[in-house]
Amino acid sequence: MDLDLRKLRYFVAVAEHEHFGRAAERLHIAQPVLSRQIRALEQELGCALLERTTRSVRLTPAGEQLQKDALGVLAAAQTATRRVHSVARGAHRLVVGFVPGLSVSAAVRAFAQAHPGVEIELLRLNWYEQADAVRDGRVDVGYLRHPFDADGLHTVPIGSEPRVVCLPTAHPLASRRRLTHADLDGAAILDGERLRIATIEEKLELVAAGRGIALVPRSVARYYSRPDLVHRPVTDAVSYETCLAVVEDRRQRDLRDFLAVAERALAGRCP
């Protein structure tokens, strides 16, 4: 059975909004049409994707899995379309992805000077999608931060950065200049994967609301600085390693040239 990309887009909208009405408004279609398409998708797959109530919907375990996989499938289809159009126009183009806190601008400037005929597009990546975005083709090269699943990727080490803890300004530990892991024993540390926190903005909002504390890269804490939060170094914490990443079998000349330029421009930087 071949997945219908339109039904898949409809499902992703319902999964994100957890509501048929709001999803239908976003998609600019009638709610009954959307409901029929989702039921047709469930029939094609032979399993329930949603648990429906009168007010909202929730994903079943199968629905959660499809949501994770669907994002990559839709992104890959969009990437393929974009690349076909680029080739048809005769354009040379690279999409460079980067995660929050890491700046790739020095590499882009250096590459643009040496290769003025190549278009560079930048794409911000969330922590949970950074490696997948390289593998599925949404980006040609990523400036990423470990840990991530590097299966199928060629990585070029760039540097490292310290890990810090973000705390509300009123937290008892906020007055300390440095902390250790022992100081954090018993504290509620927010785990993005366990709590389904999708973005760093959501995580820091939860910290500010007193829901817990968060261990983040120093560059992230600095970039998202806000008056109701402080960050303190955790002296015995393992640093985050940064790298450039491409798909192992990609051999395009523009991509190889960008990697060489970016490695020189970014190597050894400590955000």
C-alpha positions in Angstrom: 0.0 0.0 0.0 1.3 3.5 -0.9 0.7 6.3 1.5 -1.3 9.2 0.2 0.7 12.4 1.0 -2.4 14.5 1.2 -4.0 12.3 3.8 -0.7 12.3 5.6 -0.6 16.1 5.7 -4.2 16.1 7.0 -3.3 13.6 9.8 -0.2 15.7 10.8 -2.4 18.8 11.1 -4.9 16.9 13.4 -2.1 15.4 15.4 -0.6 18.9 16.0 -3.8 20.6 16.9 -5.4 17.6 18.7 -8.7 19.0 17.3 -10.5 18.4 14.0 -12.1 21.9 13.8 -8.8 23.8 14.3 -7.0 21.5 11.9 -9.7 21.9 9.3 -9.4 25.7 9.6 -5.6 25.6 9.1 -6.0 23.3 6.1 -8.8 25.5 4.7 -11.1 22.5 4.2 -14.5 21.5 5.7 -14.3 19.5 8.9 -16.5 16.6 7.6 -14.1 16.2 4.7 -11.1 16.1 7.0 -12.8 13.5 9.2 -13.5 11.3 6.2 -9.9 11.5 5.0 -8.5 10.5 8.4 -10.9 7.6 8.7 -9.9 6.5 5.2 -6.3 6.6 6.2 -7.0 4.5 9.3 -8.8 1.9 7.1 -5.9 1.8 4.7 -3.4 1.3 7.5 -5.7 -1.2 9.3 -5.4 0.5 12.7 -6.8 3.4 14.8 -4.6 6.5 14.8 -6.7 8.7 17.0 -8.9 8.4 20.1 -11.8 10.7 19.6 -13.9 12.5 22.2 -16.5 15.2 21.8 -14.0 18.0 22.5 -10.6 16.8 21.3 -8.6 13.9 19.9 -5.6 12.0 21.2 -3.0 10.0 19.4 -3.0 6.2 19.8 0.5 4.5 20.1 0.2 3.8 16.3 -0.7 7.4 15.7 2.3 8.7 17.7 4.5 6.5 15.6 3.0 7.7 12.3 3.3 11.3 13.4 7.1 10.9 14.0 7.5 9.1 10.6 5.2 11.4 8.7 7.2 14.5 9.3 10.2 13.0 7.6 8.2 11.6 4.7 6.5 15.0 4.0 9.8 16.8 4.4 11.5 14.4 1.9 8.7 14.9 -0.6 9.0 18.7 -0.3 12.8 18.5 -0.6 12.5 16.3 -3.8 10.2 18.8 -5.3 12.4 21.7 -4.5 15.5 20.0 -5.9 13.7 19.1 -9.1 12.7 22.8 -9.6 16.3 23.9 -8.8 17.8 21.6 -11.4 15.2 22.7 -13.9 16.2 26.3 -13.3 19.9 25.4 -13.5 20.4 26.7 -10.0 23.2 25.6 -7.7 21.8 25.6 -4.1 22.7 24.3 -0.7 20.4 24.1 2.3 22.4 24.5 5.6 20.7 23.5 8.8 21.7 24.6 12.3 20.4 24.0 15.9 19.6 26.7 18.4 22.6 28.5 19.8 25.0 27.6 17.0 25.9 30.2 14.5 26.9 29.1 11.0 27.1 32.6 9.5 30.9 32.7 9.5 31.0 29.6 7.2 28.2 31.0 5.0 30.1 34.3 4.5 33.4 32.6 3.7 31.7 30.1 1.3 29.7 32.9 -0.5 33.0 34.8 -1.2 34.6 31.8 -2.8 31.4 30.5 -4.5 29.2 33.5 -5.4 27.1 31.4 -7.8 25.8 29.0 -5.2 22.6 29.9 -3.3 22.6 29.2 0.4 19.4 28.7 2.3 19.4 28.4 6.1 17.0 26.3 8.1 16.7 26.2 11.9 16.4 22.7 13.3 14.9 21.5 16.6 16.9 19.2 18.8 14.8 16.1 18.0 15.0 16.4 14.2 18.6 17.5 13.6 20.0 14.2 12.3 16.8 13.2 10.5 16.7 16.5 8.6 20.1 15.6 7.1 19.2 12.0 6.4 15.8 12.8 4.7 17.3 15.6 2.6 15.6 18.7 4.2 19.1 20.0 4.6 22.3 19.2 2.6 24.6 19.8 5.6 23.9 20.4 9.3 25.8 22.2 12.0 24.7 19.9 14.8 25.2 19.2 18.5 25.6 15.8 20.0 24.0 13.6 21.1 22.1 12.3 18.1 21.9 9.2 16.0 24.7 9.4 13.5 23.7 6.3 11.5 24.3 6.9 7.8 26.0 10.3 8.4 29.5 11.5 7.9 30.4 13.9 10.7 33.2 16.5 11.0 34.1 17.5 14.6 34.1 21.2 15.1 34.4 21.9 18.9 32.6 21.7 22.2 30.7 23.9 24.6 29.9 23.7 28.3 26.7 22.5 29.8 24.8 24.9 32.1 21.7 24.6 34.2 18.8 27.1 33.7 17.0 28.1 36.9 14.2 30.6 37.8 15.7 33.7 39.4 14.0 32.8 42.7 15.4 29.3 42.9 17.5 28.5 46.0 20.5 27.6 43.8 20.3 30.8 41.7 22.6 32.7 44.1 25.4 30.2 43.5 28.1 31.0 40.9 28.9 27.4 40.1 27.2 24.1 40.6 27.9 20.4 40.4 25.6 17.4 39.7 25.5 16.7 43.4 23.9 20.1 43.9 21.1 19.2 41.5 20.2 15.9 43.3 16.5 15.8 44.0 15.7 18.7 41.6 13.1 18.2 38.9 15.1 18.2 35.7 13.0 18.7 32.6 13.5 15.9 30.0 12.4 17.1 26.6 11.8 13.6 25.2 9.9 12.3 28.2 7.7 15.3 28.5 7.3 15.8 24.7 8.9 19.3 24.8 9.4 20.2 21.2 11.4 23.4 21.4 13.9 25.2 23.7 11.4 28.0 24.0 8.8 25.6 25.5 11.4 24.2 27.9 12.6 27.6 29.2 9.0 28.7 29.6 8.4 25.7 31.9 11.5 26.5 33.8 10.3 30.1 34.3 7.0 28.8 35.5 8.6 26.7 38.2 8.0 23.3 36.7 11.6 22.3 36.9 15.2 23.1 35.9 16.9 22.4 32.6 20.4 21.4 31.5 21.2 23.1 28.2 24.3 24.2 26.1 25.7 27.5 27.2 25.1 29.1 23.8 21.4 28.3 24.1 21.2 29.9 27.6 22.9 33.0 26.3 20.9 33.3 23.1 17.6 32.9 24.9 18.6 35.1 27.9 15.5 36.4 29.8 15.2 38.4 33.0 13.3 35.7 34.9 16.0 33.0 34.4 19.6 32.6 35.3 22.1 30.0 34.1 25.0 28.6 36.1 27.9 26.3 34.9 27.8 22.7 36.1 31.5 22.1 36.6 31.5 18.3 36.4 29.1 18.0 33.5 30.2 16.5 30.2 30.5 19.1 27.4 28.4 19.1 24.2 30.3 18.2 21.1 29.5 20.1 17.9 30.0 18.9 14.3 29.1 19.3 10.7 27.1 16.4 9.3 26.2 15.2 5.8 24.8 11.9 4.4 27.6 9.5 3.9 27.2 8.9 0.1 26.7 12.6 -0.8 29.7 13.6 -3.1 28.5 16.8 -4.8 31.4 19.2 -5.4 29.5 22.2 -3.9 28.8 20.2 -0.7 32.4 19.1 -0.4 33.6 22.6 -0.9 31.2 23.9 1.8 32.4 21.3 4.3 36.0 22.3 3.8 35.2 26.0 4.1 32.9 25.5 7.1 35.4 23.3 8.9 38.1 26.1 8.7 35.6 28.9 9.6 34.0 27.1 12.6 36.7 24.7 13.9 37.6 25.3 17.6 34.8 27.7 18.2 33.3 27.5 21.7 29.9 29.1 21.6 
